[in-house]
């Protein structure tokens, strides 16, 4: 069975990609907050506070070694 996702528009918000106003909508999927522009398709995700708290913010990554 498909779960309904409640999508809401963010009044006055400007898309960082296409600069269109009032085209960003926000919704939750699997406890992750998603923002999507209905004009250009730009998307951005942000995990909830529990996931962000579990990350190690005090460490600095200079690069990733790929052999």
Secondary structure, DSSP 4 states (H G I P E B T S, - for coil): -PPP---EE-TT-B-TTT--BS-EEEEEETTEEEEEETTT--EEEEE-HHHHHHS-TT---------
